[in-house]
Amino acid sequence: MPVYAILLKRGQHIGSVATLYRVLRENAQVWERRRQASHPPRNVPELIATGPGQVYSWDITKLARPHPSVYYDGYVMIDIFSRFIIGSIVHSCEDGLLVKEMMIDAFGLHGTPRSRTPTTACQ
C-alpha cells in the first residue's frame, strides 16, 4: 500500500501526492525501478550538400480530403541544398511503385545526384 494511502488511513494529511513525490525527489528517495536500456553513443550519419544537385531527399505527408478521416498521400522530393522541389505527386494510397515513378521522372528532368558521400555529424 502506498505511503500516501497509509497516512490518509491514519488521518494524517501532510500534503498531496504530488507534494510527497516532490519532497521525495528532492531528497533522492524516488528513482526509476525498471531496468533501463543503455545504448552506447554513436555518430549519426549526415548527408552534406555543398551545391545543388548533390543530395535529394523525399517524404510523404497526409493531406486532408473533404471527408473526415480520409486522406491523400502527398509525395515530394527536394534538393537539400537549394530546397528546390524536383518532384511531387498526390495519390489516394501509399505505394512504393508510385514513389519509384516519381523518382524516375525527377531524375529524368534534373539528373541523378552527383555526389552522395556520407559524413558524420560530429566531426
N, CA, C and O atoms as a printed pandas DataFrame, in Angstrom:
     atom_number atom_name residue_name chain_id  residue_number  x_coord  y_coord  z_coord
0              1         N          MET        A               1    0.851   -1.174    0.000
1              2        CA          MET        A               1    0.000    0.000    0.000
2              3         C          MET        A               1    0.898    1.239    0.000
3              4         O          MET        A               1    1.865    1.302    0.760
4              5         N          PRO        A               2    0.584    2.226   -0.850
5              6        CA          PRO        A               2    1.405    3.437   -0.912
6              7         C          PRO        A               2    1.406    4.200    0.405
7              8         O          PRO        A               2    0.447    4.141    1.175
8              9         N          VAL        A               3    2.486    4.908    0.646
9             10        CA          VAL        A               3    2.649    5.685    1.874
10            11         C          VAL        A               3    1.522    6.693    2.025
11            12         O          VAL        A               3    1.004    6.881    3.126
12            13         N          TYR        A               4    1.137    7.340    0.939
13            14        CA          TYR        A               4    0.075    8.342    0.980
14            15         C          TYR        A               4   -1.223    7.731    1.514
15            16         O          TYR        A               4   -1.900    8.330    2.349
16            17         N          ALA        A               5   -1.566    6.529    1.024
17            18        CA          ALA        A               5   -2.795    5.863    1.467
18            19         C          ALA        A               5   -2.702    5.459    2.935
19            20         O          ALA        A               5   -3.687    5.561    3.667
20            21         N          ILE        A               6   -1.537    5.005    3.371
21            22        CA          ILE        A               6   -1.354    4.607    4.771
22            23         C          ILE        A               6   -1.539    5.816    5.693
23            24         O          ILE        A               6   -2.223    5.728    6.712
24            25         N          LEU        A               7   -0.920    6.951    5.323
25            26        CA          LEU        A               7   -1.054    8.155    6.138
26            27         C          LEU        A               7   -2.499    8.658    6.162
27            28         O          LEU        A               7   -2.983    9.111    7.199
28            29         N          LEU        A               8   -3.181    8.579    5.027
29            30        CA          LEU        A               8   -4.576    9.016    4.965
30            31         C          LEU        A               8   -5.459    8.145    5.855
31            32         O          LEU        A               8   -6.381    8.637    6.506
32            33         N          LYS        A               9   -5.164    6.838    5.873
33            34        CA          LYS        A               9   -5.934    5.905    6.700
34            35         C          LYS        A               9   -5.770    6.248    8.184
35            36         O          LYS        A               9   -6.702    6.083    8.972
36            37         N          ARG        A              10   -4.582    6.726    8.556
37            38        CA          ARG        A              10   -4.319    7.115    9.938
38            39         C          ARG        A              10   -4.886    8.501   10.260
39            40         O          ARG        A              10   -4.871    8.935   11.412
40            41         N          GLY        A              11   -5.387    9.189    9.227
41            42        CA          GLY        A              11   -5.923   10.524    9.443
42            43         C          GLY        A              11   -4.867   11.605    9.378
43            44         O          GLY        A              11   -5.109   12.732    9.808
44            45         N          GLN        A              12   -3.701   11.282    8.849
45            46        CA          GLN        A              12   -2.618   12.253    8.733
46            47         C          GLN        A              12   -2.527   12.719    7.279
47            48         O          GLN        A              12   -2.121   11.955    6.403
48            49         N          HIS        A              13   -2.897   13.949    7.031
49            50        CA          HIS        A              13   -2.788   14.513    5.687
50            51         C          HIS        A              13   -1.707   15.577    5.719
51            52         O          HIS        A              13   -1.912   16.663    6.261
52            53         N          ILE        A              14   -0.541   15.263    5.131
53            54        CA          ILE        A              14    0.577   16.210    5.177
54            55         C          ILE        A              14    0.820   16.885    3.831
55            56         O          ILE        A              14    1.713   17.724    3.706
56            57         N          GLY        A              15    0.045   16.528    2.847
57            58        CA          GLY        A              15    0.197   17.143    1.525
58            59         C          GLY        A              15   -0.400   16.251    0.451
59            60         O          GLY        A              15   -0.814   15.123    0.717
60            61         N          SER        A              16   -0.435   16.766   -0.746
61            62        CA          SER        A              16   -0.965   15.995   -1.867
62            63         C          SER        A              16    0.056   14.950   -2.312
63            64         O          SER        A              16    1.207   14.962   -1.875
64            65         N          VAL        A              17   -0.379   14.056   -3.180
65            66        CA          VAL        A              17    0.524   13.035   -3.720
66            67         C          VAL        A              17    1.676   13.716   -4.460
67            68         O          VAL        A              17    2.829   13.308   -4.324
68            69         N          ALA        A              18    1.365   14.753   -5.243
69            70        CA          ALA        A              18    2.410   15.467   -5.986
70            71         C          ALA        A              18    3.429   16.090   -5.039
71            72         O          ALA        A              18    4.630   16.059   -5.310
72            73         N          THR        A              19    2.956   16.656   -3.928
73            74        CA          THR        A              19    3.866   17.263   -2.952
74            75         C          THR        A              19    4.763   16.210   -2.328
75            76         O          THR        A              19    5.963   16.436   -2.169
76            77         N          LEU        A              20    4.193   15.050   -1.968
77            78        CA          LEU        A              20    5.015   13.979   -1.389
78            79         C          LEU        A              20    6.094   13.524   -2.365
79            80         O          LEU        A              20    7.250   13.348   -1.979
80            81         N          TYR        A              21    5.714   13.330   -3.643
81            82        CA          TYR        A              21    6.708   12.903   -4.627
82            83         C          TYR        A              21    7.764   13.984   -4.859
83            84         O          TYR        A              21    8.933   13.654   -5.059
84            85         N          ARG        A              22    7.390   15.257   -4.837
85            86        CA          ARG        A              22    8.350   16.339   -4.998
86            87         C          ARG        A              22    9.368   16.314   -3.860
87            88         O          ARG        A              22   10.569   16.446   -4.094
88            89         N          VAL        A              23    8.886   16.145   -2.625
89            90        CA          VAL        A              23    9.786   16.098   -1.461
90            91         C          VAL        A              23   10.688   14.873   -1.538
91            92         O          VAL        A              23   11.882   14.963   -1.254
92            93         N          LEU        A              24   10.127   13.731   -1.920
93            94        CA          LEU        A              24   10.942   12.523   -2.053
94            95         C          LEU        A              24   12.014   12.687   -3.126
95            96         O          LEU        A              24   13.155   12.271   -2.929
96            97         N          ARG        A              25   11.653   13.295   -4.272
97            98        CA          ARG        A              25   12.631   13.528   -5.347
98            99         C          ARG        A              25   13.749   14.452   -4.879
99           100         O          ARG        A              25   14.923   14.203   -5.153
100          101         N          GLU        A              26   13.383   15.519   -4.172
101          102        CA          GLU        A              26   14.390   16.466   -3.678
102          103         C          GLU        A              26   15.372   15.802   -2.724
103          104         O          GLU        A              26   16.512   16.252   -2.603
104          105         N          ASN        A              27   14.950   14.739   -2.043
105          106        CA          ASN        A              27   15.817   14.035   -1.094
106          107         C          ASN        A              27   16.334   12.714   -1.655
107          108         O          ASN        A              27   16.797   11.854   -0.906
108          109         N          ALA        A              28   16.254   12.555   -2.967
109          110        CA          ALA        A              28   16.773   11.363   -3.661
110          111         C          ALA        A              28   16.181   10.070   -3.101
111          112         O          ALA        A              28   16.887    9.071   -2.960
112          113         N          GLN        A              29   14.898   10.089   -2.785
113          114        CA          GLN        A              29   14.239    8.904   -2.248
114          115         C          GLN        A              29   13.358    8.201   -3.287
115          116         O          GLN        A              29   12.792    7.145   -3.005
116          117         N          VAL        A              30   13.241    8.774   -4.469
117          118        CA          VAL        A              30   12.447    8.164   -5.542
118          119         C          VAL        A              30   13.350    7.985   -6.751
119          120         O          VAL        A              30   14.101    8.893   -7.108
120          121         N          TRP        A              31   13.282    6.821   -7.380
121          122        CA          TRP        A              31   14.083    6.551   -8.567
122          123         C          TRP        A              31   13.326    5.579   -9.446
123          124         O          TRP        A              31   12.351    4.961   -9.018
124          125         N          GLU        A              32   13.781    5.451  -10.671
125          126        CA          GLU        A              32   13.160    4.534  -11.627
126          127         C          GLU        A              32   13.490    3.107  -11.208
127          128         O          GLU        A              32   14.661    2.761  -11.055
128          129         N          ARG        A              33   12.466    2.275  -11.022
129          130        CA          ARG        A              33   12.679    0.901  -10.562
130          131         C          ARG        A              33   12.860   -0.081  -11.707
131          132         O          ARG        A              33   13.413   -1.166  -11.526
132          133         N          ARG        A              34   12.381    0.311  -12.909
133          134        CA          ARG        A              34   12.530   -0.591  -14.058
134          135         C          ARG        A              34   13.958   -0.545  -14.569
135          136         O          ARG        A              34   14.652    0.463  -14.432
136          137         N          ARG        A              35   14.381   -1.638  -15.153
137          138        CA          ARG        A              35   15.698   -1.659  -15.775
138          139         C          ARG        A              35   15.638   -0.812  -17.039
139          140         O          ARG        A              35   14.736   -0.977  -17.860
140          141         N          GLN        A              36   16.577    0.075  -17.193
141          142        CA          GLN        A              36   16.610    0.955  -18.353
142          143         C          GLN        A              36   17.699    0.491  -19.310
143          144         O          GLN        A              36   18.813    0.166  -18.899
144          145         N          ALA        A              37   17.360    0.468  -20.574
145          146        CA          ALA        A              37   18.348    0.104  -21.586
146          147         C          ALA        A              37   19.342    1.246  -21.739
147          148         O          ALA        A              37   18.969    2.419  -21.764
148          149         N          SER        A              38   20.594    0.885  -21.840
149          150        CA          SER        A              38   21.616    1.904  -22.071
150          151         C          SER        A              38   22.276    1.602  -23.417
151          152         O          SER        A              38   22.782    0.502  -23.642
152          153         N          HIS        A              39   22.260    2.570  -24.282
153          154        CA          HIS        A              39   22.836    2.404  -25.612
154          155         C          HIS        A              39   24.106    3.228  -25.703
155          156         O          HIS        A              39   24.158    4.355  -25.212
156          157         N          PRO        A              40   25.125    2.668  -26.329
157          158        CA          PRO        A              40   26.361    3.436  -26.458
158          159         C          PRO        A              40   26.142    4.619  -27.400
159          160         O          PRO        A              40   25.366    4.513  -28.350
160          161         N          PRO        A              41   26.809    5.734  -27.150
161          162        CA          PRO        A              41   26.665    6.877  -28.055
162          163         C          PRO        A              41   27.211    6.528  -29.434
163          164         O          PRO        A              41   28.188    5.790  -29.562
164          165         N          ARG        A              42   26.567    7.067  -30.460
165          166        CA          ARG        A              42   27.034    6.793  -31.816
166          167         C          ARG        A              42   26.916    8.051  -32.660
167          168         O          ARG        A              42   26.117    8.945  -32.378
168          169         N          ASN        A              43   27.715    8.092  -33.679
169          170        CA          ASN        A              43   27.670    9.210  -34.611
170          171         C          ASN        A              43   26.518    8.984  -35.577
171          172         O          ASN        A              43   26.352    7.890  -36.118
172          173         N          VAL        A              44   25.734   10.013  -35.785
173          174        CA          VAL        A              44   24.608    9.933  -36.702
174          175         C          VAL        A              44   25.102   10.317  -38.090
175          176         O          VAL        A              44   25.670   11.395  -38.262
176          177         N          PRO        A              45   24.896    9.452  -39.086
177          178        CA          PRO        A              45   25.343    9.823  -40.424
178          179         C          PRO        A              45   24.559   11.018  -40.949
179          180         O          PRO        A              45   23.363   11.154  -40.690
180          181         N          GLU        A              46   25.237   11.869  -41.680
181          182        CA          GLU        A              46   24.613   13.074  -42.197
182          183         C          GLU        A              46   25.080   13.293  -43.627
183          184         O          GLU        A              46   26.269   13.179  -43.926
184          185         N          LEU        A              47   24.142   13.606  -44.505
185          186        CA          LEU        A              47   24.499   13.909  -45.882
186          187         C          LEU        A              47   24.650   15.417  -46.009
187          188         O          LEU        A              47   23.782   16.175  -45.577
188          189         N          ILE        A              48   25.749   15.843  -46.600
189          190        CA          ILE        A              48   26.033   17.264  -46.732
190          191         C          ILE        A              48   26.124   17.598  -48.211
191          192         O          ILE        A              48   26.828   16.928  -48.966
192          193         N          ALA        A              49   25.410   18.636  -48.619
193          194        CA          ALA        A              49   25.478   19.110  -49.994
194          195         C          ALA        A              49   26.153   20.473  -49.998
195          196         O          ALA        A              49   25.779   21.362  -49.234
196          197         N          THR        A              50   27.154   20.635  -50.866
197          198        CA          THR        A              50   27.839   21.918  -50.988
198          199         C          THR        A              50   27.374   22.687  -52.216
199          200         O          THR        A              50   27.827   23.802  -52.474
200          201         N          GLY        A              51   26.464   22.077  -52.971
201          202        CA          GLY        A              51   25.917   22.717  -54.158
202          203         C          GLY        A              51   24.653   22.007  -54.591
203          204         O          GLY        A              51   24.347   20.924  -54.093
204          205         N          PRO        A              52   23.910   22.608  -55.520
205          206        CA          PRO        A              52   22.668   21.983  -55.970
206          207         C          PRO        A              52   22.921   20.702  -56.756
207          208         O          PRO        A              52   23.962   20.545  -57.394
208          209         N          GLY        A              53   21.955   19.791  -56.701
209          210        CA          GLY        A              53   22.032   18.550  -57.463
210          211         C          GLY        A              53   22.910   17.479  -56.861
211          212         O          GLY        A              53   23.223   16.499  -57.538
212          213         N          GLN        A              54   23.324   17.628  -55.602
213          214        CA          GLN        A              54   24.193   16.631  -54.979
214          215         C          GLN        A              54   23.424   15.639  -54.116
215          216         O          GLN        A              54   23.713   14.443  -54.144
216          217         N          VAL        A              55   22.448   16.119  -53.350
217          218        CA          VAL        A              55   21.695   15.251  -52.445
218          219         C          VAL        A              55   20.212   15.593  -52.560
219          220         O          VAL        A              55   19.813   16.748  -52.417
220          221         N          TYR        A              56   19.403   14.566  -52.821
221          222        CA          TYR        A              56   17.952   14.729  -52.865
222          223         C          TYR        A              56   17.342   14.008  -51.672
223          224         O          TYR        A              56   17.877   13.002  -51.205
224          225         N          SER        A              57   16.236   14.519  -51.187
225          226        CA          SER        A              57   15.511   13.897  -50.090
226          227         C          SER        A              57   14.039   13.844  -50.455
227          228         O          SER        A              57   13.546   14.709  -51.179
228          229         N          TRP        A              58   13.325   12.824  -49.955
229          230        CA          TRP        A              58   11.902   12.733  -50.256
230          231         C          TRP        A              58   11.130   12.373  -49.001
231          232         O          TRP        A              58   11.679   11.820  -48.048
232          233         N          ASP        A              59    9.840   12.698  -49.023
233          234        CA          ASP        A              59    8.991   12.432  -47.866
234          235         C          ASP        A              59    7.543   12.271  -48.327
235          236         O          ASP        A              59    7.182   12.648  -49.442
236          237         N          ILE        A              60    6.735   11.707  -47.452
237          238        CA          ILE        A              60    5.298   11.530  -47.693
238          239         C          ILE        A              60    4.565   12.263  -46.574
239          240         O          ILE        A              60    4.972   12.202  -45.414
240          241         N          THR        A              61    3.500   12.946  -46.921
241          242        CA          THR        A              61    2.668   13.593  -45.917
242          243         C          THR        A              61    1.213   13.303  -46.220
243          244         O          THR        A              61    0.839   13.071  -47.370
244          245         N          LYS        A              62    0.398   13.317  -45.186
245          246        CA          LYS        A              62   -1.041   13.095  -45.336
246          247         C          LYS        A              62   -1.728   14.431  -45.605
247          248         O          LYS        A              62   -1.504   15.407  -44.890
248          249         N          LEU        A              63   -2.562   14.467  -46.635
249          250        CA          LEU        A              63   -3.314   15.664  -46.997
250          251         C          LEU        A              63   -4.800   15.382  -46.784
251          252         O          LEU        A              63   -5.320   14.382  -47.279
252          253         N          ALA        A              64   -5.475   16.249  -46.061
253          254        CA          ALA        A              64   -6.888   16.026  -45.724
254          255         C          ALA        A              64   -7.768   16.123  -46.965
255          256         O          ALA        A              64   -7.550   16.959  -47.842
256          257         N          ARG        A              65   -8.761   15.252  -47.014
257          258        CA          ARG        A              65   -9.798   15.288  -48.045
258          259         C          ARG        A              65  -11.019   15.970  -47.446
259          260         O          ARG        A              65  -11.044   16.233  -46.243
260          261         N          PRO        A              66  -12.029   16.261  -48.254
261          262        CA          PRO        A              66  -13.254   16.839  -47.699
262          263         C          PRO        A              66  -13.962   15.923  -46.700
263          264         O          PRO        A              66  -14.676   16.402  -45.820
264          265         N          HIS        A              67  -13.768   14.615  -46.831
265          266        CA          HIS        A              67  -14.396   13.665  -45.912
266          267         C          HIS        A              67  -13.507   13.462  -44.692
267          268         O          HIS        A              67  -12.292   13.335  -44.842
268          269         N          PRO        A              68  -14.073   13.430  -43.497
269          270        CA          PRO        A              68  -13.243   13.236  -42.297
270          271         C          PRO        A              68  -12.569   11.862  -42.295
271          272         O          PRO        A              68  -13.130   10.870  -42.759
272          273         N          SER        A              69  -11.384   11.841  -41.774
273          274        CA          SER        A              69  -10.550   10.636  -41.594
274          275         C          SER        A              69  -10.203    9.935  -42.905
275          276         O          SER        A              69   -9.869    8.750  -42.889
276          277         N          VAL        A              70  -10.273   10.625  -44.026
277          278        CA          VAL        A              70   -9.832   10.093  -45.309
278          279         C          VAL        A              70   -8.788   11.067  -45.847
279          280         O          VAL        A              70   -9.012   12.277  -45.864
280          281         N          TYR        A              71   -7.657   10.540  -46.283
281          282        CA          TYR        A              71   -6.530   11.393  -46.655
282          283         C          TYR        A              71   -5.967   11.026  -48.018
283          284         O          TYR        A              71   -6.105    9.894  -48.481
284          285         N          TYR        A              72   -5.330   12.005  -48.652
285          286        CA          TYR        A              72   -4.477   11.779  -49.809
286          287         C          TYR        A              72   -3.054   11.640  -49.288
287          288         O          TYR        A              72   -2.741   12.108  -48.193
288          289         N          ASP        A              73   -2.193   10.996  -50.069
289          290        CA          ASP        A              73   -0.774   10.934  -49.738
290          291         C          ASP        A              73   -0.029   11.859  -50.684
291          292         O          ASP        A              73   -0.063   11.663  -51.899
292          293         N          GLY        A              74    0.640   12.862  -50.140
293          294        CA          GLY        A              74    1.431   13.790  -50.941
294          295         C          GLY        A              74    2.894   13.410  -50.855
295          296         O          GLY        A              74    3.467   13.363  -49.767
296          297         N          TYR        A              75    3.501   13.138  -52.008
297          298        CA          TYR        A              75    4.916   12.772  -52.082
298          299         C          TYR        A              75    5.681   13.979  -52.608
299          300         O          TYR        A              75    5.210   14.644  -53.531
300          301         N          VAL        A              76    6.836   14.276  -52.052
301          302        CA          VAL        A              76    7.649   15.384  -52.524
302          303         C          VAL        A              76    9.118   14.991  -52.457
303          304         O          VAL        A              76    9.548   14.317  -51.521
304          305         N          MET        A              77    9.889   15.422  -53.465
305          306        CA          MET        A              77   11.333   15.199  -53.486
306          307         C          MET        A              77   11.992   16.561  -53.660
307          308         O          MET        A              77   11.640   17.322  -54.561
308          309         N          ILE        A              78   12.962   16.863  -52.777
309          310        CA          ILE        A              78   13.618   18.170  -52.844
310          311         C          ILE        A              78   15.131   18.017  -52.923
311          312         O          ILE        A              78   15.694   17.002  -52.513
312          313         N          ASP        A              79   15.767   19.040  -53.455
313          314        CA          ASP        A              79   17.218   19.160  -53.439
314          315         C          ASP        A              79   17.553   19.817  -52.097
315          316         O          ASP        A              79   17.103   20.933  -51.838
316          317         N          ILE        A              80   18.331   19.150  -51.240
317          318        CA          ILE        A              80   18.514   19.682  -49.885
318          319         C          ILE        A              80   19.367   20.941  -49.845
319          320         O          ILE        A              80   19.311   21.680  -48.863
320          321         N          PHE        A              81   20.159   21.208  -50.887
321          322        CA          PHE        A              81   20.969   22.422  -50.889
322          323         C          PHE        A              81   20.120   23.634  -51.253
323          324         O          PHE        A              81   20.100   24.624  -50.522
324          325         N          SER        A              82   19.424   23.559  -52.375
325          326        CA          SER        A              82   18.657   24.702  -52.850
326          327         C          SER        A              82   17.217   24.701  -52.338
327          328         O          SER        A              82   16.517   25.707  -52.453
328          329         N          ARG        A              83   16.774   23.577  -51.773
329          330        CA          ARG        A              83   15.400   23.371  -51.314
330          331         C          ARG        A              83   14.398   23.517  -52.459
331          332         O          ARG        A              83   13.235   23.862  -52.250
332          333         N          PHE        A              84   14.876   23.245  -53.666
333          334        CA          PHE        A              84   14.034   23.268  -54.854
334          335         C          PHE        A              84   13.285   21.951  -54.940
335          336         O          PHE        A              84   13.881   20.885  -54.784
336          337         N          ILE        A              85   11.989   22.015  -55.186
337          338        CA          ILE        A              85   11.191   20.793  -55.327
338          339         C          ILE        A              85   11.450   20.239  -56.722
339          340         O          ILE        A              85   11.145   20.885  -57.724
340          341         N          ILE        A              86   12.018   19.034  -56.778
341          342        CA          ILE        A              86   12.318   18.446  -58.081
342          343         C          ILE        A              86   11.271   17.424  -58.497
343          344         O          ILE        A              86   11.280   16.972  -59.642
344          345         N          GLY        A              87   10.384   17.056  -57.611
345          346        CA          GLY        A              87    9.316   16.127  -57.963
346          347         C          GLY        A              87    8.246   16.088  -56.898
347          348         O          GLY        A              87    8.536   16.189  -55.706
348          349         N          SER        A              88    6.994   15.940  -57.336
349          350        CA          SER        A              88    5.896   15.806  -56.371
350          351         C          SER        A              88    4.706   15.154  -57.056
351          352         O          SER        A              88    4.462   15.362  -58.245
352          353         N          ILE        A              89    3.971   14.361  -56.284
353          354        CA          ILE        A              89    2.734   13.734  -56.755
354          355         C          ILE        A              89    1.776   13.614  -55.575
355          356         O          ILE        A              89    2.194   13.631  -54.418
356          357         N          VAL        A              90    0.498   13.493  -55.881
357          358        CA          VAL        A              90   -0.528   13.270  -54.858
358          359         C          VAL        A              90   -1.356   12.079  -55.313
359          360         O          VAL        A              90   -1.823   12.034  -56.451
360          361         N          HIS        A              91   -1.535   11.110  -54.411
361          362        CA          HIS        A              91   -2.318    9.906  -54.719
362          363         C          HIS        A              91   -3.236    9.583  -53.547
363          364         O          HIS        A              91   -3.073   10.102  -52.443
364          365         N          SER        A              92   -4.191    8.725  -53.814
365          366        CA          SER        A              92   -5.147    8.340  -52.776
366          367         C          SER        A              92   -4.638    7.192  -51.914
367          368         O          SER        A              92   -5.271    6.839  -50.919
368          369         N          CYS        A              93   -3.500    6.605  -52.284
369          370        CA          CYS        A              93   -2.953    5.499  -51.479
370          371         C          CYS        A              93   -1.431    5.599  -51.478
371          372         O          CYS        A              93   -0.836    6.241  -52.344
372          373         N          GLU        A              94   -0.826    4.964  -50.508
373          374        CA          GLU        A              94    0.629    4.935  -50.398
374          375         C          GLU        A              94    1.138    3.687  -51.090
375          376         O          GLU        A              94    0.704    2.577  -50.781
376          377         N          ASP        A              95    2.069    3.868  -52.035
377          378        CA          ASP        A              95    2.554    2.733  -52.815
378          379         C          ASP        A              95    3.990    2.993  -53.242
379          380         O          ASP        A              95    4.306    4.080  -53.727
380          381         N          GLY        A              96    4.850    2.019  -53.068
381          382        CA          GLY        A              96    6.249    2.149  -53.436
382          383         C          GLY        A              96    6.460    2.347  -54.923
383          384         O          GLY        A              96    7.398    3.034  -55.326
384          385         N          LEU        A              97    5.604    1.756  -55.749
385          386        CA          LEU        A              97    5.738    1.918  -57.199
386          387         C          LEU        A              97    5.481    3.364  -57.617
387          388         O          LEU        A              97    6.104    3.863  -58.554
388          389         N          LEU        A              98    4.566    4.031  -56.922
389          390        CA          LEU        A              98    4.280    5.435  -57.227
390          391         C          LEU        A              98    5.490    6.307  -56.920
391          392         O          LEU        A              98    5.806    7.227  -57.674
392          393         N          VAL        A              99    6.157    6.021  -55.827
393          394        CA          VAL        A              99    7.365    6.765  -55.455
394          395         C          VAL        A              99    8.459    6.507  -56.484
395          396         O          VAL        A              99    9.171    7.424  -56.891
396          397         N          LYS        A             100    8.584    5.259  -56.895
397          398        CA          LYS        A             100    9.597    4.911  -57.895
398          399         C          LYS        A             100    9.363    5.694  -59.185
399          400         O          LYS        A             100   10.305    6.212  -59.784
400          401         N          GLU        A             101    8.105    5.776  -59.608
401          402        CA          GLU        A             101    7.778    6.543  -60.817
402          403         C          GLU        A             101    8.130    8.019  -60.643
403          404         O          GLU        A             101    8.687    8.639  -61.549
404          405         N          MET        A             102    7.800    8.582  -59.468
405          406        CA          MET        A             102    8.122    9.982  -59.214
406          407         C          MET        A             102    9.635   10.206  -59.278
407          408         O          MET        A             102   10.094   11.202  -59.837
408          409         N          MET        A             103   10.404    9.278  -58.706
409          410        CA          MET        A             103   11.857    9.420  -58.708
410          411         C          MET        A             103   12.426    9.300  -60.117
411          412         O          MET        A             103   13.334   10.047  -60.480
412          413         N          ILE        A             104   11.912    8.382  -60.904
413          414        CA          ILE        A             104   12.384    8.221  -62.286
414          415         C          ILE        A             104   12.103    9.491  -63.082
415          416         O          ILE        A             104   12.948    9.949  -63.850
416          417         N          ASP        A             105   10.910   10.056  -62.894
417          418        CA          ASP        A             105   10.571   11.311  -63.580
418          419         C          ASP        A             105   11.487   12.451  -63.120
419          420         O          ASP        A             105   11.986   13.217  -63.944
420          421         N          ALA        A             106   11.708   12.562  -61.800
421          422        CA          ALA        A             106   12.556   13.629  -61.261
422          423         C          ALA        A             106   13.995   13.480  -61.751
423          424         O          ALA        A             106   14.622   14.473  -62.122
424          425         N          PHE        A             107   14.526   12.262  -61.757
425          426        CA          PHE        A             107   15.890   12.036  -62.219
426          427         C          PHE        A             107   15.998   12.300  -63.718
427          428         O          PHE        A             107   17.032   12.764  -64.197
428          429         N          GLY        A             108   14.922   12.004  -64.460
429          430        CA          GLY        A             108   14.919   12.286  -65.894
430          431         C          GLY        A             108   14.974   13.772  -66.176
431          432         O          GLY        A             108   15.627   14.193  -67.131
432          433         N          LEU        A             109   14.299   14.585  -65.361
433          434        CA          LEU        A             109   14.286   16.044  -65.554
434          435         C          LEU        A             109   15.530   16.722  -65.001
435          436         O          LEU        A             109   16.088   17.610  -65.645
436          437         N          HIS        A             110   15.972   16.313  -63.808
437          438        CA          HIS        A             110   17.029   17.029  -63.090
438          439         C          HIS        A             110   18.336   16.246  -62.966
439          440         O          HIS        A             110   19.317   16.781  -62.450
440          441         N          GLY        A             111   18.372   15.006  -63.420
441          442        CA          GLY        A             111   19.564   14.178  -63.297
442          443         C          GLY        A             111   19.648   13.515  -61.927
443          444         O          GLY        A             111   18.961   13.907  -60.984
444          445         N          THR        A             112   20.496   12.516  -61.844
445          446        CA          THR        A             112   20.686   11.832  -60.566
446          447         C          THR        A             112   21.656   12.633  -59.708
447          448         O          THR        A             112   22.468   13.387  -60.243
448          449         N          PRO        A             113   21.589   12.487  -58.401
449          450        CA          PRO        A             113   22.527   13.224  -57.538
450          451         C          PRO        A             113   23.970   12.903  -57.925
451          452         O          PRO        A             113   24.312   11.745  -58.169
452          453         N          ARG        A             114   24.813   13.939  -57.980
453          454        CA          ARG        A             114   26.195   13.780  -58.443
454          455         C          ARG        A             114   27.142   13.284  -57.359
455          456         O          ARG        A             114   28.136   12.626  -57.667
456          457         N          SER        A             115   26.855   13.583  -56.109
457          458        CA          SER        A             115   27.760   13.182  -55.032
458          459         C          SER        A             115   26.928   12.861  -53.807
459          460         O          SER        A             115   26.145   13.693  -53.348
460          461         N          ARG        A             116   27.092   11.665  -53.277
461          462        CA          ARG        A             116   26.363   11.278  -52.067
462          463         C          ARG        A             116   27.335   10.689  -51.067
463          464         O          ARG        A             116   27.209    9.517  -50.713
464          465         N          THR        A             117   28.292   11.458  -50.603
465          466        CA          THR        A             117   29.280   10.989  -49.654
466          467         C          THR        A             117   28.790   11.208  -48.239
467          468         O          THR        A             117   28.681   12.355  -47.806
468          469         N          PRO        A             118   28.480   10.112  -47.475
469          470        CA          PRO        A             118   28.036   10.318  -46.097
470          471         C          PRO        A             118   29.191   10.749  -45.201
471          472         O          PRO        A             118   30.310   10.251  -45.324
472          473         N          THR        A             119   28.905   11.664  -44.318
473          474        CA          THR        A             119   29.877   12.062  -43.299
474          475         C          THR        A             119   29.188   11.968  -41.956
475          476         O          THR        A             119   27.974   11.777  -41.889
476          477         N          THR        A             120   29.944   12.099  -40.897
477          478        CA          THR        A             120   29.337   12.053  -39.575
478          479         C          THR        A             120   29.062   13.467  -39.094
479          480         O          THR        A             120   29.757   14.412  -39.465
480          481         N          ALA        A             121   28.041   13.595  -38.265
481          482        CA          ALA        A             121   27.633   14.907  -37.768
482          483         C          ALA        A             121   28.623   15.466  -36.744
483          484         O          ALA        A             121   28.670   16.679  -36.542
484          485         N          CYS        A             122   29.402   14.619  -36.106
485          486        CA          CYS        A             122   30.274   15.070  -35.015
486          487         C          CYS        A             122   31.733   15.060  -35.424
487          488         O          CYS        A             122   32.535   14.344  -34.826
488          489         N          GLN        A             123   32.089   15.835  -36.424
489          490        CA          GLN        A             123   33.493   15.889  -36.828
490          491         C          GLN        A             123   34.139   17.141  -36.359
491          492         O          GLN        A             123   35.325   17.355  -36.611
